[in-house]
C-alpha cells in the first residue's frame, strides 16, 4: 500500500520515493555531510540491503 500525503503518493507500492519537491536546509546539510563522509559516493540500497545504485558525487570544495 502506497504512503500518501494530501492524496499524493510519497512512497509507491514498490517503495519508490516520489513527489518530493524540495528539502529544508537541515535535511540538505545532513545529506551532503553524509555523502562527503563517504568519500563523495552515494550508495543506494534496496530493502534487502543489496546495493542497487552507486553515484559518484563531485567534490564542491576542491580547488583546481
Residue pairs with C-beta under 8 A, 6 or more apart in sequence:
1 13
2 9
2 10
2 11
2 12
2 13
3 9
3 10
3 11
4 10
8 19
9 18
9 19
10 17
10 18
10 19
10 20
11 17
11 18
12 18
15 46
15 47
23 31
35 41
35 42
35 57
36 59
40 56
40 57
40 58
40 59
41 54
41 55
41 56
41 57
42 54
42 55
42 57
43 51
43 53
43 54
43 55
44 51
44 52
44 53
44 54
44 55
45 51
45 52
46 52
